[in-house]
Amino acid sequence: MEELIVGMIPARYASSRFPGKPLAIIGGRPMILQVMEAVARSSLLSELYVLTDDERIAEVVTAAGGNAVMTDPRLPSGTDRIAAALATVPGDIFVNIQGDEPLIEAKVIDATVQALLADPKAEVATPVRTAARVEDVLSRNTAKVVVDQSGAALYFSRAPIPCRRDTQTADPDPVDFLLHVGLYVYRRSVLERFGRLKSRLEQLEKLEQLRFIENGIRVQTVLVDYSPLGVDTPEDLQVVEELLRQRSVREKSG
């Protein structure tokens, strides 16, 4: 029997740096609709839902013909929101897509889904990329990851890992590091347990994926050629809008 693969886009209205971000206008349309359009290009998703804590976002989504599910604003992470939505959303495999990345590429979604399908032992899959800049390696805003020889994640951290002890330079070589790309694919069974799992490491690092690692859940990674560019501040809107315009031009000419 073919498994039902469902895309889930958590979209909160509240944001300390950018309140109402999902409704910010990019290219004449609310950003959440731009994200939905990009995700819909995936060849593997059967359904797509937006999970939100605000009626205004839900109204925009449903008016455009999309599916919206209301979730508790007190839930701490996107994964918690998806786990809570299982009560009303059917499916076997769920894909957690960032609601502030209108430039997300369908091929990244599909590659991550395929990584989970190809590994019966894995309960979660997530993409990673090779670091290109020292700034990203040193930044606490980017999660680094170390993996075993099969690509399963050993640990995620905001610190630069692994540490090359014998380096002779002050700055690390970016090629030694893998950066986490914030997209997840989960089996339903692990989401049903997620809310009951405890993780001291998650609390320390503020990285929800550590809840899986600390509880012995296999997280399979897949290496992708994709550098995410999310909208974190109002100033990011113009940058993303121009990149979307350039992509549209390329698609029309190609």
C-alpha positions in Angstrom: 0.0 0.0 0.0 1.4 3.4 -1.0 2.2 5.7 1.9 0.4 9.1 2.2 3.0 11.8 2.2 1.8 15.2 3.6 3.4 18.6 3.5 3.0 20.7 6.7 4.0 24.4 6.9 4.0 25.8 10.4 3.2 29.6 10.3 3.1 31.7 13.4 1.8 35.2 13.4 3.8 36.3 16.4 7.5 37.1 15.8 9.8 39.3 17.9 11.7 40.6 14.9 8.8 40.5 12.3 5.2 40.3 13.6 2.8 39.0 11.0 5.6 37.7 8.8 3.6 35.0 7.0 1.3 37.8 5.6 4.1 40.0 4.4 3.7 40.9 0.8 6.2 39.5 -1.7 5.6 39.9 -5.4 2.2 41.2 -4.7 1.1 38.2 -2.7 1.3 37.1 1.0 4.5 35.2 1.7 2.7 32.1 3.0 1.0 31.7 -0.5 4.4 32.0 -2.2 5.7 29.2 0.1 2.7 27.0 -0.6 3.2 27.5 -4.4 6.9 26.5 -4.1 6.1 23.4 -2.0 3.3 22.3 -4.4 6.0 21.7 -7.0 7.1 18.6 -5.1 6.3 15.4 -7.0 5.9 13.3 -3.8 3.5 15.3 -1.6 -0.2 14.2 -1.7 -1.6 16.9 0.5 -0.4 20.2 1.9 -1.5 22.0 5.1 -0.6 25.3 6.8 -0.5 25.1 10.6 -1.2 28.4 12.2 -2.1 30.1 15.5 -3.9 33.0 13.9 -7.2 33.3 12.1 -5.9 36.0 9.7 -3.3 33.5 8.3 -5.9 30.8 8.1 -8.3 33.0 6.2 -5.6 33.9 3.6 -4.8 30.2 3.1 -8.3 29.0 2.7 -9.3 31.9 0.5 -6.6 30.7 -1.9 -8.0 27.2 -1.9 -5.5 25.8 0.6 -5.9 23.8 3.8 -5.4 25.5 7.2 -5.3 23.9 10.7 -5.4 25.9 13.9 -2.8 25.0 16.5 -2.1 26.2 20.1 0.1 29.3 20.1 1.9 28.0 23.2 3.4 25.1 21.3 7.2 25.6 21.4 8.3 24.3 17.9 7.1 23.5 14.4 7.5 19.8 15.2 5.2 20.2 18.2 2.6 21.9 16.0 2.7 19.1 13.5 2.4 16.4 16.2 -0.6 18.2 17.6 -2.2 18.4 14.1 -2.1 14.6 13.7 -5.5 14.4 15.5 -7.2 15.9 12.4 -4.7 15.3 9.5 -4.4 11.8 8.0 -1.0 10.6 6.7 1.9 8.2 7.0 4.9 10.5 6.4 4.9 14.3 7.2 7.2 17.0 5.8 7.9 20.0 7.9 8.6 23.0 5.7 9.7 26.4 6.9 6.9 29.0 6.4 9.4 31.8 5.8 11.3 30.3 2.8 9.5 31.1 -0.4 12.6 30.1 -2.3 12.4 26.5 -1.1 13.2 24.1 -4.0 10.9 21.1 -4.6 14.0 18.9 -5.3 15.2 19.4 -1.8 11.8 18.2 -0.4 11.8 15.2 -2.7 15.4 14.2 -1.9 14.7 14.3 1.8 11.5 12.2 1.5 13.4 9.7 -0.6 16.1 9.5 2.0 13.5 8.4 4.6 11.8 6.0 2.3 15.2 4.4 1.4 16.1 3.7 5.1 13.6 1.5 7.0 15.6 2.2 10.3 15.3 5.9 10.1 12.3 7.7 11.6 13.4 11.2 10.6 15.2 12.6 7.6 16.7 16.0 7.1 18.9 17.8 4.5 22.4 19.1 5.2 24.8 21.2 3.1 28.5 21.8 3.0 29.4 25.1 4.7 30.8 27.8 2.3 31.6 30.7 4.7 33.5 30.9 7.9 30.8 33.2 9.2 28.2 30.5 9.0 30.4 28.0 10.9 31.0 30.5 13.7 27.5 31.8 13.9 25.2 30.6 16.7 22.3 31.1 14.4 23.3 28.2 12.2 23.1 24.6 13.3 26.1 22.4 12.5 25.8 18.6 12.3 28.2 15.6 12.4 27.1 12.3 10.9 28.3 8.7 10.8 29.5 6.9 7.8 26.0 6.1 6.7 24.9 9.7 6.9 22.9 9.3 10.2 23.2 12.3 12.4 25.3 11.9 15.5 24.8 15.4 17.0 23.6 18.9 16.1 25.1 22.0 17.7 25.2 25.8 17.4 28.9 25.4 18.2 31.5 24.6 15.4 31.6 20.8 15.3 33.7 18.8 14.7 36.7 20.6 16.2 39.9 20.2 14.3 42.4 20.1 17.2 45.6 20.5 15.1 44.6 23.4 12.9 47.2 26.1 12.6 44.8 28.9 11.6 42.5 30.9 13.7 39.5 30.4 11.4 38.1 27.0 10.6 38.0 25.7 7.0 34.3 25.7 6.0 34.7 22.5 4.0 35.1 20.6 7.2 31.6 21.4 8.3 28.0 20.4 7.5 25.2 22.9 8.1 21.7 21.8 8.8 18.9 22.8 6.5 15.7 23.4 8.4 13.4 20.9 6.8 12.3 17.5 8.3 10.5 14.4 7.1 9.0 12.2 9.8 7.2 8.9 10.1 3.9 9.3 11.8 4.9 6.9 14.6 7.7 9.2 15.8 5.5 12.3 15.8 3.0 10.5 17.9 5.7 10.1 20.6 7.4 13.5 20.2 5.4 15.4 22.8 6.2 12.8 25.5 10.0 12.9 24.8 12.3 14.8 27.1 15.6 16.4 26.1 18.0 18.4 28.2 20.2 19.0 25.1 17.3 20.6 23.3 16.8 23.0 26.1 20.5 23.9 26.2 21.0 24.4 22.4 17.5 25.4 21.5 17.5 22.9 18.7 14.4 20.7 18.5 16.1 18.0 16.5 18.2 17.1 19.5 15.0 15.7 21.1 15.3 12.9 18.6 19.0 12.3 19.0 18.9 12.3 22.8 16.1 9.7 22.7 18.0 7.3 20.4 15.9 8.1 17.3 17.7 7.7 14.0 17.9 10.9 11.9 19.1 10.2 8.4 20.7 13.1 6.6 20.9 13.8 2.8 23.5 16.1 1.3 21.9 18.8 -0.9 23.1 21.7 -3.0 20.8 24.3 -1.5 21.5 27.4 0.6 18.2 28.4 2.3 17.3 32.1 2.4 14.5 32.8 4.8 12.7 36.0 5.6 13.7 37.0 9.1 13.3 40.8 9.0 11.4 43.3 6.8 14.7 44.1 5.1 14.9 40.6 3.8 11.7 41.0 1.8 13.3 43.0 -1.1 16.2 40.5 -1.4 13.8 37.5 -1.6 11.4 39.3 -4.0 14.2 40.0 -6.4 15.4 36.4 -6.3 11.9 35.2 -7.0 11.7 37.6 -9.9 14.9 36.3 -11.4 13.8 32.7 -11.0 10.5 33.5 -12.8 12.5 35.0 -15.7 14.7 32.0 -15.9 11.7 29.6 -15.9 9.9 31.6 -18.6 13.0 31.8 -20.8 14.0 28.1 -20.2 
